Amino acid sequence: MTPLFRKILGMNWVLVLTMYGLLVFGIFAIESAARHLPGPSGISGGEFFAGRQKFWIGLGTLVYFGASLVDYRWVRWLGVPIYIIGLALTVKAMGVNDVSHRLSIGPLTFQPAQSAIAAGILVIATLSQDLPKIHRFFGEPFFRVLLIGSLTGIPFLLVVKLGDMGSALVWLPVAVVIMLVSGIPWRYLIFLAAIAIGMAPIAYYAVMPTASERGTERVETYLESLETGVVENTDETYAAYWVSTAVGKAGWKGTGFGATEEQQSLHAKKLIPWTTAHNDFIFAVIAEEQGFRGALLLITAFALLLIQCLFIAFYSRDLAGRIIVGGVVGLFFAHMFESIGMCVLLTPITGIPLPLVSYSGTFVVICMFLLGLVQSVWVHRSKYKYITIKT
């Protein structure tokens, strides 16, 4: 048996099947969610975006298995140049007159903030693993907190400057989970939490109004809904009102896939923001059409995915592997919590894709690459090389 075939057999196939289950689920959801969008002549917007998603999944499959079968200890060094390039492109994106601040390279468009997060996880893993070998000071908790805080804080501030609060907030749980799996003492974490609580009013009243035009307005709407338990249908609360209504009225079975106006589908009536339903508000479409059972199935699949990742982190052979897996868990959880939470009024409207399910172009490839690294941590967990015994 060749080493490559042995690696393939030794993959965590629960993780593989769960990931592809979510991807297939997402293709059908995108086809329904994007059906109001215009497509090329002869096909609907739903068919067009579902086809594009299949292309990105095909590309991501090559990336996924490549990252899975190559030792992550070699791949993680790619994070350093990609991180630096990601920061430079984020600065460049500030000059783009577009709400999403996407950059274009030929036919390819992408958000540099997304690639910077993936690269940041790899950089933190690499430096946390190798710097203590130079001097033991670099392994002290104070320095590790400073390292993680700097490498996550710089891109966080740059993305805040862009006005993309949804993507910026993803860095916070990523940093917290990395600190937890890195073994940072609790006294440091409690101290950092106290500082964050103290800085929250300053960030809300001084930073947010300048960073995001509607950020403060959305937070105030969210706080008002928590206080009164009601969201009024106004221009400011249009998205929150109809998205939460679609989820709340779905019942157990929902309206059915591709439901029409006669079936009382809010998405069919274009009341769910239809231009972004296939990426930012896809959970609302899924919940309305598939009901509570479909939403529960989706959340259960995500929970299984994260549990498998945590299981792999426990068996990692080194600190770098644990940090990579922990960072991926933090990133996926942040996207899930924000994307699902804003559809059920748990969080303010931020506009962020649901990993593996929303149509998000290159972000699908990034997610599959990161899950490939998680798989690599599992495949290469043994500290010992395979030994062939000749008889």
C-alpha positions as CSV (number, residue, x, y, z in Angstrom):
1,M,0.0,0.0,0.0
2,T,1.5,3.3,-1.1
3,P,1.8,6.2,1.5
4,L,-0.6,8.4,-0.6
5,F,-3.3,5.7,-0.6
6,R,-2.7,5.1,3.1
7,K,-3.3,8.8,3.7
8,I,-6.5,8.8,1.7
9,L,-7.8,5.8,3.7
10,G,-6.8,7.5,6.9
11,M,-8.7,10.7,6.3
12,N,-11.5,11.7,8.6
13,W,-14.4,10.7,6.3
14,V,-17.1,12.0,8.7
15,L,-15.6,15.5,8.1
16,V,-15.4,15.0,4.4
17,L,-19.0,13.8,4.1
18,T,-20.3,16.5,6.3
19,M,-18.5,19.2,4.3
20,Y,-19.9,17.9,1.0
21,G,-23.3,17.5,2.5
22,L,-23.4,21.2,3.3
23,L,-22.0,22.1,-0.1
24,V,-24.8,20.1,-1.9
25,F,-27.4,21.5,0.4
26,G,-26.1,25.0,-0.4
27,I,-26.3,24.4,-4.2
28,F,-30.1,23.8,-4.0
29,A,-30.6,26.7,-1.6
30,I,-28.7,29.0,-3.9
31,E,-30.8,27.9,-6.9
32,S,-34.0,28.9,-5.1
33,A,-32.6,32.0,-3.3
34,A,-31.2,33.6,-6.5
35,R,-34.1,32.8,-8.8
36,H,-35.2,36.5,-8.9
37,L,-31.8,37.7,-10.1
38,P,-31.2,38.1,-13.9
39,G,-29.1,35.5,-15.5
40,P,-27.5,35.1,-19.0
41,S,-29.9,34.6,-21.8
42,G,-31.8,31.3,-21.6
43,I,-31.2,30.5,-18.0
44,S,-32.5,31.9,-14.7
45,G,-30.5,33.6,-12.1
46,G,-30.9,30.6,-9.8
47,E,-29.5,28.2,-12.4
48,F,-26.6,30.6,-13.2
49,F,-25.5,31.1,-9.6
50,A,-25.9,27.4,-8.7
51,G,-23.7,26.6,-11.7
52,R,-21.1,29.1,-10.6
53,Q,-21.2,27.6,-7.1
54,K,-20.5,24.2,-8.7
55,F,-17.5,25.6,-10.4
56,W,-16.1,27.0,-7.2
57,I,-16.7,23.7,-5.4
58,G,-14.9,21.8,-8.2
59,L,-11.9,24.1,-7.8
60,G,-12.2,23.9,-4.0
61,T,-12.1,20.1,-4.2
62,L,-8.7,20.2,-5.8
63,V,-7.5,22.6,-3.2
64,Y,-9.1,20.6,-0.4
65,F,-7.5,17.2,-1.2
66,G,-4.2,18.9,-2.0
67,A,-4.1,20.6,1.4
68,S,-5.3,17.4,3.1
69,L,-2.6,15.1,1.7
70,V,0.3,17.6,2.0
71,D,1.8,17.9,5.5
72,Y,0.4,21.1,7.1
73,R,3.8,21.8,8.6
74,W,5.0,22.7,5.1
75,V,1.8,24.5,4.0
76,R,1.6,26.7,7.0
77,W,4.7,28.7,5.9
78,L,2.7,30.0,2.9
79,G,0.7,32.0,5.5
80,V,3.5,34.6,5.9
81,P,3.6,36.0,2.4
82,I,-0.2,35.6,1.9
83,Y,-0.8,37.5,5.1
84,I,1.5,40.4,4.0
85,I,-0.1,40.5,0.6
86,G,-3.6,40.3,2.1
87,L,-2.9,43.3,4.3
88,A,-1.5,45.3,1.3
89,L,-4.6,44.4,-0.8
90,T,-6.9,45.4,2.1
91,V,-5.3,48.8,2.1
92,K,-5.7,48.9,-1.7
93,A,-9.4,48.0,-1.3
94,M,-10.0,51.2,0.6
95,G,-9.8,53.0,-2.7
96,V,-12.5,50.9,-4.3
97,N,-15.8,52.7,-4.7
98,D,-17.9,49.6,-3.9
99,V,-19.8,48.6,-0.7
100,S,-18.2,45.1,-0.7
101,H,-14.7,46.5,-1.4
102,R,-13.9,43.6,-3.8
103,L,-10.8,43.6,-5.9
104,S,-10.5,42.2,-9.4
105,I,-7.7,40.2,-11.0
106,G,-8.8,39.4,-14.5
107,P,-12.2,37.6,-14.3
108,L,-11.6,36.8,-10.6
109,T,-13.1,39.1,-7.9
110,F,-12.4,38.6,-4.2
111,Q,-12.5,40.3,-0.8
112,P,-8.9,40.6,0.5
113,A,-10.2,40.6,4.1
114,Q,-11.3,36.9,3.7
115,S,-7.9,35.7,2.5
116,A,-6.2,37.7,5.2
117,I,-8.1,35.8,7.9
118,A,-7.0,32.4,6.5
119,A,-3.4,33.6,6.2
120,G,-3.5,35.1,9.7
121,I,-4.4,31.8,11.2
122,L,-1.4,30.2,9.5
123,V,1.0,33.0,10.5
124,I,0.0,32.7,14.2
125,A,0.4,28.9,14.1
126,T,3.8,29.2,12.4
127,L,5.3,31.8,14.8
128,S,3.7,30.3,17.9
129,Q,5.4,27.0,17.0
130,D,8.8,28.2,15.9
131,L,9.6,31.4,17.8
132,P,10.0,29.7,21.2
133,K,12.8,27.6,19.6
134,I,14.8,30.8,19.2
135,H,14.4,32.1,22.8
136,R,12.2,30.9,25.6
137,F,10.8,34.5,26.1
138,F,8.8,34.0,22.9
139,G,7.0,31.1,24.5
140,E,5.9,33.2,27.6
141,P,2.1,33.9,27.8
142,F,2.6,37.7,27.7
143,F,4.5,37.5,24.4
144,R,2.0,35.0,22.9
145,V,-0.9,37.3,23.8
146,L,1.0,40.2,22.3
147,L,1.7,38.2,19.1
148,I,-1.9,37.0,18.7
149,G,-3.3,40.4,19.5
150,S,-1.0,42.1,17.0
151,L,-1.5,39.7,14.1
152,T,-5.3,39.8,14.5
153,G,-5.6,43.5,15.6
154,I,-3.9,45.0,12.6
155,P,-6.2,43.4,10.0
156,F,-9.2,44.0,12.3
157,L,-8.6,47.7,12.3
158,L,-8.0,47.8,8.6
159,V,-11.3,46.0,7.9
160,V,-13.1,48.4,10.3
161,K,-11.6,51.2,8.3
162,L,-13.2,49.7,5.2
163,G,-16.5,49.8,6.9
164,D,-17.1,46.0,6.8
165,M,-18.0,45.4,10.4
166,G,-19.3,41.9,9.7
167,S,-15.9,40.7,8.4
168,A,-14.0,42.6,11.1
169,L,-15.9,41.0,13.9
170,V,-14.9,37.6,12.7
171,W,-11.4,38.3,13.9
172,L,-12.5,38.5,17.6
173,P,-13.7,34.8,18.1
174,V,-10.8,33.6,15.9
175,A,-8.4,35.3,18.3
176,V,-10.2,34.1,21.4
177,V,-10.3,30.4,20.3
178,I,-6.6,30.6,19.3
179,M,-5.7,31.9,22.7
180,L,-7.8,29.1,24.3
181,V,-6.1,26.3,22.4
182,S,-2.7,27.9,22.8
183,G,-2.9,27.4,26.6
184,I,-3.0,31.1,27.5
185,P,-3.7,31.3,31.3
186,W,-7.2,32.3,32.3
187,R,-5.9,35.4,34.2
188,Y,-4.7,36.9,30.9
189,L,-8.0,36.1,29.2
190,I,-10.0,37.6,32.1
191,F,-7.8,40.8,31.9
192,L,-8.3,41.1,28.2
193,A,-12.1,40.6,28.6
194,A,-12.2,43.4,31.2
195,I,-10.3,45.7,28.8
196,A,-12.7,44.8,25.9
197,I,-15.7,45.6,28.1
198,G,-14.2,48.9,29.1
199,M,-13.4,49.8,25.5
200,A,-16.9,48.9,24.2
201,P,-18.6,52.3,24.8
202,I,-15.7,54.1,23.1
203,A,-15.9,51.8,20.1
204,Y,-19.6,52.2,19.9
205,Y,-19.8,56.0,20.2
206,A,-16.5,57.1,18.7
207,V,-15.3,54.4,16.2
208,M,-18.5,52.8,14.8
209,P,-20.1,56.0,13.4
210,T,-17.0,56.8,11.4
211,A,-16.3,53.2,10.3
212,S,-19.8,52.3,9.1
213,E,-22.5,54.6,7.9
214,R,-25.4,52.3,9.1
215,G,-23.5,50.4,11.8
216,T,-24.8,52.4,14.8
217,E,-28.3,52.5,13.3
218,R,-28.4,48.7,13.0
219,V,-27.2,48.2,16.5
220,E,-29.8,50.6,17.9
221,T,-32.5,48.7,15.9
222,Y,-31.3,45.5,17.3
223,L,-31.2,46.8,20.9
224,E,-34.7,48.2,20.5
225,S,-36.0,44.8,19.3
226,L,-34.5,43.2,22.3
227,E,-36.2,45.7,24.6
228,T,-39.7,45.7,23.0
229,G,-39.7,42.2,21.5
230,V,-41.1,43.8,18.3
231,V,-39.5,44.9,15.0
232,E,-41.5,47.5,13.2
233,N,-41.6,47.5,9.4
234,T,-39.8,50.8,8.5
235,D,-37.1,51.7,6.0
236,E,-34.4,51.2,8.6
237,T,-35.7,47.8,9.8
238,Y,-36.9,46.5,6.5
239,A,-34.4,43.6,6.2
240,A,-34.6,42.6,9.9
241,Y,-38.4,42.7,9.8
242,W,-39.0,40.5,6.7
243,V,-36.1,38.1,7.3
244,S,-37.2,37.3,10.8
245,T,-40.8,37.1,9.7
246,A,-39.9,34.5,7.0
247,V,-38.1,32.4,9.6
248,G,-40.8,32.7,12.2
249,K,-43.8,31.8,10.0
250,A,-42.2,28.8,8.3
251,G,-43.5,26.2,10.8
252,W,-42.2,22.6,10.8
253,K,-42.4,21.8,7.1
254,G,-42.0,25.3,5.5
255,T,-43.4,26.5,2.2
256,G,-41.5,24.0,0.1
257,F,-38.5,24.4,-2.3
258,G,-39.0,27.2,-4.8
259,A,-42.4,28.2,-3.2
260,T,-44.6,30.6,-5.2
261,E,-46.7,33.6,-4.1
262,E,-49.8,31.3,-3.9
263,Q,-48.0,29.3,-1.2
264,Q,-47.5,32.6,0.8
265,S,-43.7,32.6,0.2
266,L,-42.2,36.0,1.3
267,H,-39.2,35.3,-0.9
268,A,-41.4,34.7,-3.9
269,K,-43.0,38.1,-3.2
270,K,-39.4,39.6,-3.0
271,L,-39.9,40.8,0.5
272,I,-36.7,39.1,1.7
273,P,-33.9,41.3,0.2
274,W,-33.8,39.4,-3.1
275,T,-30.6,40.9,-4.4
276,T,-28.6,39.4,-1.5
277,A,-30.8,36.4,-0.6
278,H,-28.3,33.9,-2.1
279,N,-25.4,35.0,0.1
280,D,-26.2,37.2,3.1
281,F,-29.8,36.0,3.8
282,I,-29.7,32.4,2.6
283,F,-30.6,31.0,6.0
284,A,-33.9,33.0,5.9
285,V,-34.7,31.4,2.5
286,I,-33.8,27.9,3.8
287,A,-35.8,28.3,7.0
288,E,-38.9,29.6,5.1
289,E,-38.8,26.9,2.4
290,Q,-37.6,23.9,4.5
291,G,-39.2,24.9,7.8
292,F,-37.8,24.2,11.3
293,R,-36.8,20.7,10.2
294,G,-34.6,22.0,7.4
295,A,-33.0,24.7,9.6
296,L,-32.4,22.1,12.4
297,L,-30.8,19.8,9.9
298,L,-28.5,22.6,8.7
299,I,-27.4,23.6,12.2
300,T,-26.9,20.0,13.2
301,A,-24.6,19.5,10.2
302,F,-22.6,22.6,11.2
303,A,-22.4,21.4,14.8
304,L,-21.1,18.0,13.6
305,L,-18.5,19.7,11.4
306,L,-17.2,21.8,14.3
307,I,-17.2,18.8,16.7
308,Q,-15.1,16.8,14.3
309,C,-12.7,19.8,14.0
310,L,-12.4,20.0,17.8
311,F,-11.9,16.2,17.9
312,I,-9.0,16.6,15.4
313,A,-7.5,19.4,17.4
314,F,-7.3,17.1,20.5
315,Y,-5.2,14.7,18.5
316,S,-2.9,17.2,16.9
317,R,0.8,16.4,17.1
318,D,1.9,20.0,17.9
319,L,0.8,23.5,18.9
320,A,0.7,24.7,15.2
321,G,-1.8,22.0,14.4
322,R,-4.0,22.9,17.3
323,I,-3.9,26.6,16.5
324,I,-4.8,26.0,12.8
325,V,-7.8,23.9,13.8
326,G,-8.8,26.3,16.6
327,G,-8.6,29.2,14.2
328,V,-10.8,27.4,11.6
329,V,-13.4,26.6,14.3
330,G,-13.4,30.2,15.4
331,L,-13.8,31.5,11.8
332,F,-16.6,29.0,11.0
333,F,-18.4,29.7,14.3
334,A,-18.3,33.4,13.8
335,H,-19.7,33.3,10.3
336,M,-22.4,30.8,11.4
337,F,-23.4,32.9,14.4
338,E,-23.5,36.2,12.5
339,S,-25.2,34.8,9.4
340,I,-27.9,32.8,11.2
341,G,-28.2,35.2,14.2
342,M,-29.1,38.2,12.1
343,C,-32.0,36.2,10.5
344,V,-33.5,35.4,13.9
345,L,-32.7,38.8,15.6
346,L,-29.9,37.4,17.8
347,T,-27.4,39.8,16.2
348,P,-27.6,43.0,14.2
349,I,-27.7,42.8,10.4
350,T,-24.1,42.6,9.2
351,G,-24.2,41.0,5.8
352,I,-21.9,38.0,6.0
353,P,-22.0,34.7,4.1
354,L,-22.9,31.3,5.6
355,P,-19.8,29.1,5.0
356,L,-20.1,26.3,2.4
357,V,-23.8,27.2,1.9
358,S,-24.1,30.8,0.7
359,Y,-22.9,31.8,-2.8
360,S,-19.6,33.5,-2.0
361,G,-17.2,32.7,-4.9
362,T,-13.6,32.5,-3.7
363,F,-14.7,32.3,-0.1
364,V,-15.9,28.8,-0.7
365,V,-12.5,27.8,-1.9
366,I,-10.9,29.5,1.1
367,C,-13.2,27.5,3.4
368,M,-12.4,24.2,1.7
369,F,-8.7,25.0,1.9
370,L,-8.9,25.6,5.6
371,L,-10.9,22.4,6.1
372,G,-8.2,20.7,4.1
373,L,-5.6,21.9,6.5
374,V,-7.8,20.6,9.4
375,Q,-7.8,17.2,7.6
376,S,-4.1,17.4,7.1
377,V,-3.7,17.8,10.9
378,W,-5.6,14.6,11.3
379,V,-3.8,12.7,8.5
380,H,-0.4,13.7,9.8
381,R,-1.1,13.4,13.5
382,S,1.3,10.5,14.1
383,K,4.7,11.5,15.3
384,Y,6.3,8.4,13.8
385,K,6.9,7.7,10.1
386,Y,5.5,4.6,8.6
387,I,7.9,1.7,8.8
388,T,8.0,-1.0,6.2
389,I,9.1,-4.4,7.6
390,K,10.6,-6.7,5.0
391,T,10.1,-10.4,5.7
